Amino acid sequence: MAYVPKTLVIGRCVRCGKKLYRGDEVYYCPHCEVYYCATCAKKVFYKCPICGKELQKR
């Protein structure tokens, strides 16, 4: 089995700073244009702490 590295970084989680890759579960706020990892999105109840709007899954 060959290992395929994750090379396409789409950004970093605004809350914790974790690198977010293209194939990961990522949440996005369209109003603030910021990304959140799945863990941080769950901790903020899937609402953007900056503007209060619902996060969208990407």
N, C-alpha and C positions, 0 to 999 in steps of 0.2 A: 504494500500500500504506500503510495507516494503522498508526501505532505505538500499541500498547496498553501503557501503563505498568504495571509490577508494583507494585501498591499493597497487597497483602495480605502483610505481614511477619508470619511466625509466630514469629520469635525471632532470636537470634544464636548463632553457633557458639561454644561454650564455650572452645574451644582458640585460635582465631584472631580471633574477634570479628566475622566477616563476617555481614552481614544475610542471613537465610534467608527466601526467599519461598515462597509456596504451591506454585508449579509447579516448583521446583528439586528436585534430588536431595538429600534430607535423611535423615540417620540419627538415631535417637532411642534413648536408654537408658531403658527403662521403670522401672528401679529408682531411678535418680538423677533422672529427669525432666528431662534435658538434651538439647540438640540438637547435632549435629556436621555440618559441611559434607562434601561427598563427598571433598574433598582430605584433610581432617584424619582422616576415618574410615579412609581408605586408609592413612595414615601410622601410625595406631595399630592396624592390622590388624583393623579392624572389631570391636574390643573396647573397652569403656569403660575409660579409664585411671583413673577414680575407684573403680569397684567391681569391674572385671574381667569383667563379663558381656558377652554378645554384643549388638551394636547391631542395631536393627531398622530396616529401610528404610521411610520414610514416603512 
